[in-house]
């Protein structure tokens, strides 16, 4: 077939026919706990059993549907190809099968027991990004079933380490090289030609403390790119301090701040405090409530000393409600890429043992990693530790020429399908698209849908899945013919 002459409505109607099959696949896919698990990792499954199951799932459906596929990059990536093998140019579609840990506070269903309620499909990874991954896969199947023969080869690249260190794509680009151009469905509509830089700083220190106020343990957060929704502290009070009075003060603190909740209890000489904030994607920390800094904000007023106090002061005063970096002298705005933001994603204090704070920054063009590191070091107060830059792959700000066809074509397709003006946006998040010179993020987050990835009760709107598939199919047709 040389040319497909379809209106946006016809693309949508055609995509709708695939939804029963897509939904059946998606329910199976969401049930796979594809979380990084070093305890079950080996050469054959480098990121553990769950992620290996997810990659095998992709291989199985590709085989079922008659696609050419292969497992590459030391078993970290599955590629599915459609189009001429000898094509001089390739359109890459880059997605990932891994998800963040399940987390707590799920109420609608268990994280890996997908459940449909009304127009919502709940499950860990539904929003980030298994629904959009399968929408892209079915978009290529849609083109294949139409008989479309692309001039550029379309390659679906399914990674497995996006939520961690991107070791998969680093190996893939070394082994195979980058596609000519392409997009990642791990973003938003309309097209995203620019993504902020990503920097994680780790502050390591010893939890030295000698006060009668003893901070035995403090913990919040499991991932740098997630706003901690829960924090816990194990403390011991001086003998002269009334336990009930202290627990009453904690209850009043929670009541005075109704956007958070928590519980305090006494157990065998220890006070155990738990505080619940609101988890959110670390790229948008302003949409969350950092449980760790709130708990530190309460505790810093008491008589902890030395590094326990310094730890609580750094979190509870110097960086509490500080997502735009004001208290670190890091307020920075770029007219195209927007504001610098920070998320304190992991906080651990261990009495008389190694302790750590990890801060994840999203920064626009015009500010350097060195400047960010310097300002953090200047504002550590009495915290005696070493600050390390966590080396990560593809972390610099990324921007594609706004006149590049990969940008203008996707702008046109989205505008046609949504009856909106041609436009683009910049992302705080980081997708695999930033690894391609001509790579953009494109879908599947629609502008009117809240960002609920990485949160409890993560869901995707079912009605948006065929819309997304149709937009992807049309876009791939336009950029591969």
N, C-alpha and C positions, 0 to 999 in steps of 0.2 A: 504494500500500500504506500503510495508516494505521498499522499496528503490526507490529513484528517480534517474535515471541515465540520466542526461542531461548535455550537454555541456553549456558553458557560452552563446553561440549564441542561443541555444534552450531556455534557461531561458529568454533571451532578447526577442525572438520571441513570447514566451508565454505571457510575460508582455505587449507586444505591443497590444494584443487583448483587454486589459482592458482600453485602453486610452480614447476611446470615453465616457465611463461611468465615468471614473475618472475625465475627464475634465469637464463634466457636473456637477459633485459634487463640484469640485474645484471652479467653477465660482459662485455657490451658497454660498459656504463657505467664499470666499473672500468678498462677498457683506455684510457679517455680521460684524458690527463694534465692534469687541470683545475687546474693550478697557476698562480697569478698570474704573468704574463709581460709586463712593461711594454714589452719590445722589439717585441712584435707587437700592441700595443694601438692602437686608433683609436676613432673615434666609434661605429662599428658594433659593435665588440667591445672595450669599455672596459677589460677586464682580460686581454686577449690571446687567442690562438687556442685554447688548450686549454679555457679556461673557456667561450668561445663555443661550442665543440663540445658541451660538456656541456649548456648551455642549449638548444641546438638539439636535442639528443637528447631532452630533456624535451618540447619542443614536438612533436617527431615522434611520440612514443608517445601523447601526448594527442590528436593528430589521428587517429592510428590507432584509438584507442579511443572516438572520438566525443565528446570533451569540448570545451567552450568553453575557449579559451586565448588568451593575449595576452602580448606582450613589452612591458614597461613600465619606468618609472624609467630613462630614457635607456639602454635596452637592457641594464640590469643585472639585471633580474628577469623571470622567467616566472611568470604566474599561471594556474592551472587551476581553473575554477569548476564547481560542481555544485549545483543548486538554483535557486530562483526568482530571476530577475534583479532583481525589484523588492523583494526581502526587506529589511525594515528593519534586520535584524541579520545579522551575518556571523560565522561561526566560522573563524578563521584557523589554518592549520597551516603553521608557518614552518620551512623547512629550507634547506640550502645545498649547492650542487654543487661548490664549490671545496674543495681539499684542501691540506694543507701539502706542502712540497717532499719529494721521494722520500727523500732522505737516504741514508746509507751503511749498510753492515753487513747488508744483506738476504742471507739464505742459502737460503730456501725457494724463492723465485722472484724475478724482477725486479719492481720496484714496480708497474709498469703492465702486467704480464703475469699476470692473475689465475689462480690455481691452486687446485684443490680437493685437499685431502689429508684423508681421513677425513671428520670432521664440520666441518672448518675450510675456509673460503674465504679465501685470502690475497690481499692486494693493497692498495696505498695507497688509503685512503678506504673500505675495506670496513667498518671499525668507525666511522669518523667521516667522513661519515655516510651513505654511498650505500646501504647495505643498509636502514637504517631509513627513509631517504627513500623508497625504492621500496616498502617495507612500508606506509608511509602512503599513497602513491599507489594501491597495489593495494587498500588498505582502502576507499578511496572508490570504486574500480571495483567492489569487492565489493558495496557498498551500492547502487550504480547498477544492477548486474545483478540485485539482489534486487527492484528496482522501488521502492525506498524514495524517498519524496518529502519532503525535509527542509523544515521551516518557515524555518529559518535557512539562508542560503546558506553552503555550505562552500567555502572558497577555499584551495587549496594555493598557498603563496607560496614560490617557489624562488629563493633569493638566490645571490650569487656572490662575495661579499667578506667572508664571515664570518671567515676565517682571517687577515684583514688589518685593514682599518679600518672595516668596516661602512658604506662609502659607499653601497652598494646600498639598505640599509634606510632610511638617512637620506633618500635621494632618494624612496623609495617612500612613506614616511610623509608627506613634504611634498606629494607629488603626489596620493596617493590617500587617506591617512588610515589610522588603525589599525582593525583588526577589533574587533567588540564584545567578544569574548573568544577564547581559543584556547590552543593549546599548540605547543611545538616538540619534535619527536622527537629532538632533539640533546641528550639528557640521560640521565636514568636512571629506572628504575622503583624504587619507586612514584612518585607525583606529587611534583614539586619546586616548591613555591610560593615558595621563596626562593633567590636567588643572591647570592653575595658581590659586593662592588664590585671593579672591576678598575682598577688604576692602573699605568702604566708611567712610570718615571723614566729619563731619559737623562743621563748624566754625560759631558760633552765636555771634552777637555783636549788639550794638546800633548804628544807623546811625547818630551819633552826628556830626554836622558841624556848623560853625559860620561865614564862609567866605562870602564875597560878591559874590564869585563864588558859586552858589548853585546847588548841585546835589540833585534834588528832588527825582529822582527814576532811578534805573538802573536794567535791567533784561535781563538774558540770560539763556536759557535751561529749560526743563521740566522734564527730567529724568537724573539720575546719570550716566546711561550707554549709553548716547547718547552725542556725541560732538555737542554743540549748533551751529546750522546753522544760527541763527539770534540773534541779541542783540539790545536793545533799551535803550535810555537814555533821560530823561527829565531834562534839566538844565536851569538855569537862569544866565545871564551874569551880571557883574557889569555895572552900568549905563554908565561908560566912555568907555566901550569896543564896538567897531564897530561890529554890528551883521553881516553885509555882509562880513566883513573881517574874522570873525570867521568861517562862513559857507564856505568861500573860502578856508580857511586852511583845513577844513575837506574834501572838494572836492579834494584838492591837495594830501592829505594823501591817499585817495582812489585811485587816479590816479597813485600815486607812488607805490602802492601795487596792481597791476592789478588782482591778484588772489582773491581779495575781492571786494565787491561793497557795495553801500549804498546810503542813501539820508539824507539830512538835511533840516529842514524847520523851519520857525518862525511862532509861533501861540500864539497870545495874551500874549506876554511877555515871552514866553517860547521857548526854542530851543529844538526841537525834533529830535534826531538822531537815525537812523536805520542803522545797518551794517549787511551785509550778508556774511557769510563765507561758509563753506561746512560741512554739517552734516555727521556723520559717526557713526558706532558702537563704543561705548566707550571702547571696548576691543582692538580696533585698532586705537587709537587717532591720530597716525601719518598719517593716511589716510584722516583725516579731517582738517578743518581750523576753529579753535575755535573763533566764532564771538565775544564772550564775552571778551576774552583776547585782541583781536585786538582793540575793542572799548575802553577798558581801557588803552591800549597802547597809543592811541591818546589822551585821556582826561587827563592822568596823568601829562602832560606837562603844564597844566594850574593851576590857583591859588586856587584850592580846598584845604581845610585844614582839620585838625583833622581826624575823621574816614573816611570821604569821600576820602581824599587823601590816607590814609592808605589802604583803600579798593582798590582804583585804582592802587596803587603801588604794592600791593600783586598780583593782577591779571596781570597788564600791564607791570611790570618789573620782579618781582620775579618769576612769573610762565608763562609768555608769551613764547610760543614755547618751552615748558619745558616738553614734553611728556615722556622723559626718566628720569626726576627727577634731572638733573644736578644741577640746581640752588637751590635745596633743600638738596644737599649732599646725594641723594638717588640712584645714579647710582649703579645698582646691576645686575649681570649676572650669570646665572647657566648654565653649559654646556649642560644639558639635557632640561631644561625648558625655557631657554632664559632670556630676559630682563624684569626688572620691568618697567611698564608704568603707567602713571596717566592721568586722564581726569577730568578737572574741568567741571562738568556736569550742575551745577546750580549756578547762581550768582544773588543775589538780594540785592539791597541797597534801603532802605526806609528812607527818611529824618526824623530824630528824632524818629525812630521806630525800631523794631527788624529787623535785616538784617541777611543774611546767605550766606555762600559759602559752596558748597558740592564738595568734591574731591573723585573720584573713582579710586582706585589703583588695578592693576593686578600684582601680585608678585609671583616669583618662590619660590621653597624650598630654605631654607638657610637664609632668612631674616624674621624677626618677625613683627607682627603688632605693638608691642611696639616700635620697632626701627623706624618704619615709622611715628607713632604718634609723637615721640620725635623730629624727624627732622622737621616735619611740625611746631611744636610749637617753635622750635628754629629759624625759618625763617619767623615768622609772622610780623616782623618789628614793626611798630607802631600800628598795628591792635590790639585793646584791645578786646579780646573775649575769649570764652571758646570753646575748641575743644572736640567734642564728637565722639566716635566710634559708628557707627550705627550697632547695633547687627543684624546680618543676619544669615540665616540658611545655613549650608553646605558651609562655605566660605573659609575653609582652602585649601591649595594646595592638589591636589589629584593625586595619581600615582598608577597604577595597575602594578603588576609584568609583565615584558615584555614577560615572558615565559608562562603566564597564557593562557589556551586555548581560552578564550574570545578574547585575543589579537591576538594570532597566527592564529586562524581560520579565523577571519575577515581579517587579512592581506592576507591570502591565497586566499580568495574569491575575494577580490578587485583586487589583482594581476592577477588572472585568467581572470576577466572580462575586465580589461584594458590593459592586456599584458604588465604590468610593473613589476619592481622588488618589492618584499615584503618590505614594509616599514611602518613606523608609523610617527605621528607628535604630537607636543604639542600645546595646545590651550591657547590663552589669554582669551577666552570667558569662561563662566561658563554654563554648561548644567546640567540637572538633573542627568546625569550619575555619577557625583561626589558624589552623595548620596549613591551609592552602593559600597560595598567593591570590588566587581568584575564588576564594571560598566565602560563602555567606551563610548565616543562619536563616531559616525560612520555615515558619510554623513549628509546631502546630498550636501554639498558644494564641487564641483569638483575643483581640483587645478588650472585649467586654467580659472576660472570664478571669476570676481571681487566680493568682499564682498560688497553688496549693501543693506543689511538689515538695518533698522532704517533710511533709507535715503528717500528723495523725489524720486518719480518715481521708487520705489522698483519694481523689476521684477524677474521672474524666466525664464530660458531657457526651452521652452516646450520640446525640444528634449531630455533634460536630465531627465525628469520625468520617462519615461519607463526604462531608464538605471538604475536609482536609485531604482525603484521598483524591477527590476530583481535582483539587487545586494542584496537588503534586503531579498527577498524571498529565494534566495540561502543561504544567511548567516543564516537566521532563520531555514532553513532546517538542516543545518550542526550543529548548536548549540542546537537544540531541539530534535534530533533523538537519 
